[in-house]
Amino acid sequence: MICAVLVLALFANAEERRDVPSPALTSSWGSGKVNNISMSEIGFVRGGMNTGTGLDAAVSHYFSKHFGVAADADLLRSDFVNFSEYGYRVGPTVRFNPAWRIQPFARSLFGYSRFRENNTGPQRPYVNGFSYLVGAGGDVWLAGPISARLAADYEQNPNVPDPRPAATRMLRFTMGLSYQFGSAGR
């Protein structure tokens, strides 16, 4: 998935080189250089019945019509197994051509996570380390610069020191609002 996002970014950049925009301002939704700020609620699944919720904040800056960089911070909790995690990640993001009122995107983010899980017994200390997140979603335009954000991501966090180390993997679903600013022609 990570390689797919990077390959899509290369194709998007090559397409932009062939289709250089005229100096006129554009007024269509989803074009030009854009910055997004989004706040979302996360629902996640970590195998079986281990589910939980959390919050996610993301900032994206697009250098061109399709290619940009995103930064993401999240906080996740599950009372089912006394699980908590927070992380900070940054990486490439690719926007696709808008369809109807939806601006689809894909992203591949890398960074740091701090994780703790306690099934039984005394609480274990936090485990820190490298984490990554890959996924896709779309911003559904509502009005003006406001969009609803829907996304699905696969996240992998640091190894948990159990009897045997095991990475924590989860599937995340996010829903929230996105504010777009800095677009050409707005």
Buried (B, 14 or more C-beta within 10 A) or exposed (E): BBEEBEEBBEEBBEEBEEEEEEEEEBEEBBBBEBBBBBBBEBBBBBEEEBBBEBBBBBBBBBEBBBBBBBBBBBBBBBEEBBBBBBBBBBBBBBBBEBEEBBBBBBBBBBBBBBBBBEEEEEEBEBBEEBBBBBBBBBBBBEEEBEBBBBBEBEBBBBBBEEEEEEEBEBBBBBBBBBBBEEBBEB
